[in-house]
Amino acid sequence: MILNPEGERSLMLGQLNGRVALVTGASGGIGRATARALAAAGAQVVIADVEVAAGEETALALRDEGATAQFIACDVSDPEEVRALLEQTVATLGHLDVLVNNAGIAGSAKRLHELEVDDWDRVLAVNLRGLFLCAKYALPHLMNRRGVMVNIASTYGLIGAPQAPAYCASKGGVVNLTRQLAVDYGPSGVRVNAVCPGYVDTDMGGQRSRMVPPQAAAALERREGNAARQPLGRQAHVDEVARVVAFLASESSSFMTGSIVTVDGGCTSTFNYNQ
């Protein structure tokens, strides 16, 4: 069951009051839903993304709902932009309590020998290097506040998947970097967990929007068909992922660190035919 906005607010109401949360890749999809869930729980939210118009619209929508929210443009693969992002966040809001590393791209759907080196490098730069950079510059602030990091990985970081070598490699790196950060920073009071979504009802990176309509329809049909073979038989709504992120960001998960949490309708628990 998908909670309505009132149900979502009552579920987490006040749990993040006084906290400052930074969500990367938050102009749409899971990131936007996560920013909204954190705001609904009382957090002041910073939205970071390369998509300026959509990011500003997301921040405005949250402010219209009564939240404290702002947008900061940032390419997470650029160390200077990430450094500036963290500096501006703390200078404006005073501190940082929650970092959600959500920014990610899918890359080209090809087998490895067909993949261009630049395609591989770009996926790893955003999905893994970007997480490293955001964590690097956020961790001193998180240690000051005994804060929380939530990394958005993927079921593709747990299994092999067809024609996704760079994406699988990058998300596998996110999964194990999450565990490693939990080991190093637990003694400093920082909890680090990851969420692995499966099929989610969102067009990641606007891939289908760049296809001609028949191709986009076929791609969506394939995705929905794969999701239908899962135990729960459907794709997730972005809010269903966002609520898990908000839980991990809150004190309700106070004894969880190094956890890799699947939100996948059971897809990694069964054999998904006809990938």
N, C-alpha and C positions, 0 to 999 in steps of 0.2 A: 504493500500500500504506500502511495506517495502522499506525504503529509501536505496539507495546504499551508500557506504562509503563516497562519495563526498557530497551527500545530507545530510548525518548525520553531517559531519564536518561543512557545511555551516549553518545548523540549529543552532548549539551551538557555533560556532567559536568564540573563545576568551572570552567566558563568565566566564571561570574559570581560566584565566591567573593569575599566581602568587599564586594559591591556591594549597594546599597539601591535597590529598584525600587518605584515607585508606579504602580498601574494603576487608572484610573478606569473606572466602569461594570463592575466586576469581580465582581458578585454572581452572574453567570450567563453563559452563552453564550461568545462569543469572549473576553470579559474574564476570566472565571473560568479558562478553559483557558490563557490567557496567563499569569495569575498562577501557575498550577501549573507551566507550562513554565519560567518564570523561576526559581521556587523549586527545581525539579529541577536547574537549572544552577548552583545555589548561592546565588542572591540571597536577601536578606531582603526580604520583600514587604509592602507596604501596599496594602490593598484599600479603594477608596473607591466609595461608591454611595449613592443615596437609599433603596435597598431594605435596610433595616437587618437584618431577620431573615435574609434570604438572604446578605447580606454577612458577617454574623457566622458563619453556618454554613460559608461558604467558607473563612474564616480558620481556623476550628476544624478543618476537613477537612485543610487544609495542615499545620497543627501536628501533627495525628495522623500525617501522613506524615513528620514529622521536620523540617519547615521552620520558619523564623522568620517568622510572619505575624500581622498585626493588621488589624482593620477600623476605619475612620474614616468616619462618616457625612458625606456632603457632597453638596450640590447644586452642580454645576459652573457653573451659570449665576449663582450668587450670589458676588460678589467677596469678601465677608467670610468666607463659608464656605470658599472656596478658599484665601484667605490663611491661615486657621486650619489648614486641612489641611496646607499646606506647613510651617507653623511647628511643628505637632505631629509631623509626620514627622521633621523634622530634629532637633527637641528629643529625640525618643525614640530614634532610630537613629543620630544623629550627622551624617549627610550624606545627599545624594541623588545617585545616579549615573544612574538610568534613569527617564524618565517615559513612560508609555504612555497617550496620550489616546484612550481607547476609548469613553467615555460617549457615547451617541447615541440618538436616537429617530427613528422613521420618519414620524410625523405621519399626517394623514388622506389617504386615497387619493381625490383629487379633482383635476379640472383647475383651473388657476389661478383662473379667474373664479368658480369655485364655492367656493374656499377662504376660510375666515374669516381675517381679519387676525390674530386671536389664535393660530390654528393656525400660520400662517406664522412669527409672532414666537417661538412656543415652540420650534419646530424649529431655527430659527437661534440661539436663545438657548442651547440645549443643545449642538448640534452644532458651531457655529462660535464663538460667544461663549465657550462653556465651554472650548474649546481655547485661545482667546486668554488667558483668565484663568489657566488652569493653566500655560500656557507663561510668562506674565508673571511669576508668582510662583515658578516653578521655575527659570527660566533663571539667575538669580544663583547658585543652588546648583549647577546643572549646569556653569556656567563654572568654578566653583571646583574641580570634579572632572574636567573635560574629559569631560563625560557625554554621554548619548545621549537623544534624543527620538524616539519612534515614534508616528506618528499613524495612527489607523485611519480611512481614508477609505472609498471604495466604488467599484465599477465605475460606479455611478450618478453619480459625480463626474467620469467620463470620457466618458460618453455621455448622450444623452437617454433617458428612460424614461417610460412612460405613467403619468399620474396621480400624479406625485411631484415637483411643482415645487419645494417647499421643501426636500425631501430632496436633490434633485439640485443645487440651488443651494448648499446648505450643504456638501455633500461636494465640489463643485467648488471652493468656497472653501478647504476643508481641503487639497486637492491643491496649489493654488497658494500658500497660506500656508506649506506645507511647503517648497516651493522657496525662497520668500523668506527664511524663517528660516535655511535652509541657507546662503544668501548672507551674511546678517548675522552669523551666529554661528560659521561655519566658522573664521574667523580667531581666535576665542576657544577653539577646540578642541572645540566642541560639534557633533556630527553629528545631522542631522534628516532622517528618512526617513518615507515613508508606505506603508502596505499597503492595497491595494484588493481586498477580498474580493468574490467574486461570490455565487452562490447557496450559502448555508451552512445546514446542517441545524440550525437554531435558530429559535425563535419570537421574533423581535426585539420587545422591549417587551411580550411576552405578548399580541400582537394576536389570535392564534387562540384563546387561552384565554378571551378575552372574547366570542367568537362562540358562537352556538348550534351544537351538534355538526354538523348538516348543512353550515352555512356554513364552519365550520373545516375540515371534510373537503374541501370543494370548493376552498378556498383552498390547502390543502396539495397537492391534486392538480394545480392550476394551476402551482404553484411547481415541483413535481417534474417536470411535463411540460415546462416551460421549461428546467429544468436538463438534462433528457434530450436536448435538442437541441444541447447544447454538444459540442465535440469529445470531452471525457472522459465525457460522458453521465450525470452524476450531480451531486448536491450535495456540497460539501465537508463533512468533519467538522471541528468547531471546533479540534481538535488540529492539523489540517493548516495552519490559519491561524496558530495560536499558535507553531508551530515556526519559521515565517518571522519572526514578531515577535522571538522569542528570538535568532535568528540576527542580526537587525539590531541588537539590543541588545548583542551581544557583539563582541569584537575580531575575530571571523572576518569581519566586514563593515567593517573599519577604514578602507577607502578608499571607502566609500559614503556620500554625503550628497546631499540633494536628489533622491534616487531615489524613484520612484513604482512600487511593486512590485505587480503584479496577481497575485492568488491566486484564479483564477476559472475553472479548468477549460477555459480557452480561449474563454470567452463573448465577450470583447471582440475576439477575432480572427475572428469569423464573424458572419453575419447571423442573428439569432435570430427565427425566424418566430413569428407568432401571439402576440405579447406581449399 
